[in-house]
Amino acid sequence: LGWGAGHILPSRSWESVQHPRGSVQSAKGEASDEDEETEYFDAMEDAPAFITVTADPKVGGMVLVGSYNESTGKDLLPRKRRRTRIPDKPNYSLNLWSIMKNCIGKELSKIPMPVNFNEPLSMLQRLTEDLEYHELLDKAVKCESSTEQMCFVAAFSVSSYSTTVHRTAKPFNPLLGETFELDRLEELGFRSLCEQVSHHPPAAAHHVYSRRGWTLWQEITIASKFRGKYLSIMPLGAIHLEFHSSGNHYVWRKVTSTVHNIIVGKLWIDQSGEIEIVNHKSKDKCQLKFTPYSYFSRDVPRKVTGVVSDADGKAHYVMSGTWDEKMECSKIIHSSHGSTSTEGKQKTVYQTLSPKVLWRKYPLPENAENMYFFSELALTLNEPEERVAPTDSRLRPDQRLMESGRWDEANVEKQRLEEKQRAVRRRREAEAVEALEEGEWKDYEGYTPLWFERKADAVTGELICVYKGGYWEAKDKQDWSVCPDIF
C-alpha cells in the first residue's frame, strides 16, 4: 500500500536543486533578508512547472500589511482566564486491532467504538479548532490586494492541520442535534456555532461571524474507511469565507487525512492531496499541494507548496512550508522560461523576494503529551460554561466522564446515549411509515436542524446548511425550549 498514502497521488514533489556555487537549500530552510543564496523548486504538474530564485536582497524587502509578529505571535488583548490543563490521560491498554479487524472496508461512523480510542472532545469541537489561527483572517482583512489576501487565506487553510500531527485519537461522534458554541466576541472578535445536522452520514454545519470583518461557514461530512493497514478520513464539503468590506468570497475543500500503523507500531497521521482556493469575486486562485510522506524520499516531511495567481493566470506569490510548523510566501518580481524537466515540460523560472513568515505554529502547552497532545485552545474547548444550550457538547456526560479519567463509566454512558439516539430514530421511522400510509409524505430522517437551514449555495450550486439565526438571541433570553433532550 505504500507509506503515507502514496497511492493517492503521483509523486510530484518540489525539489531542492543544486545551486551553481554548490550550495543546496531546502524549501523548509529559513531565508533572512541578508541571505543571498538562491532557492530552486520544482513545481506541481497541474500548475505551470516552475523554479523560484530568491532575488538579491538589495532589490528591496517585501512588506505585507498583516505580517506575522515574531515577537508576540498573538494579539495583546485582555483575555478571560481559562483552564490550562485537564486530568492526565489514564494508562488503559486495549488492542485497537481487536476491534478494527472487523471493520475493514466499512464506514467507521456506523461502528460503535469504546472511548479508549477517543479524545475527550466532539467532532464539533475539533471543527471549531480550525479557528485557532483566526488572526490570519483578521490580518487578511487589511491587505491592499486580493492576491496578498489570498496568501493569508492559504496560510489559514493550512494552519488547521497543525493540531493533527500528534492527535491520533478520534473525537466523539456528535449526537444528532448536538451543538457547540465558542463565544470569543469580546476577547477575539468572533463567535462560532456548530450543529450536528445529520447522523448517517455524519454531517456538521458551522458558522463563524467576526466583527473584525469576515464570516466563515461550512458543512462538513466525514467519510472514513479502514483499509487494513491504514485509516482514510475524507472530509467532504466546501469551506466558505467572505470578507465584509471587499466582498471577496473564498471557497476551498479539505485534503485526505491518513492514520497509519493501525495493526502494529506507533500511530501517525499524514495529510495528502491538493487544495484549490478560489476567490469567486476576483477569480484569483491558489493551488496548494500537500506532499504525502514517502519512506524513500529525502524531502522535507509534511511539506506544503503552492502558487497564488490572478484571474489572468499570472503568478504573484509562491507559498511554501509545512502543515505542522509554518507557512511562508515569496513575492514574484520576474518570471522567465527555464530548462525543460525530465518529463519534457518546460519550467518557468520565478525570481522572488525573500520569503516572509505568515503563520507559525504555537508551541504545545507543558505536559501536552499526557493531555492527548491538546493545544492551548483545545484545553479550553470542553471547559464547563454557563448559559450554553442544553445540547452543547460540554454537557455530554460520557465525554465529561472520559475527560475525568472515569473511562469504564464513560463507556456505559456512551452506550446509553447511543441507544437513546437509536430509539428516537426508530420512532421517527415509525412516524414516517404511519404518515405514508395515511397519504402524507414525511421526511424519513425526521430531523430538522434547529439553527441551520438547507439552501442552494449561490457560488457552488451545492445544497448546504447555512445559519438561519436565532441561537444567540435564544442564549440572551435563556430560552432553550426548542432544544431536544439528547443527553
Helices and strands as residue ranges (DSSP letters): G 3-5, E 50-54, G 57-59, H 96-100, G 108-110, G 115-117, E 118-122, H 123-128, G 129-131, H 135-141, H 146-159, G 162-164, E 170-172, E 179-184, H 185-188, E 190-198, E 203-210, E 214-226, E 230-236, E 238-243, E 249-253, E 256-260, E 268-279, E 285-290, E 303-309, E 315-322, E 326-340, E 346-352, E 356-360, G 368-370, H 376-381, G 393-395, H 397-403, H 407-437, E 452-456, E 463-467, H 471-477
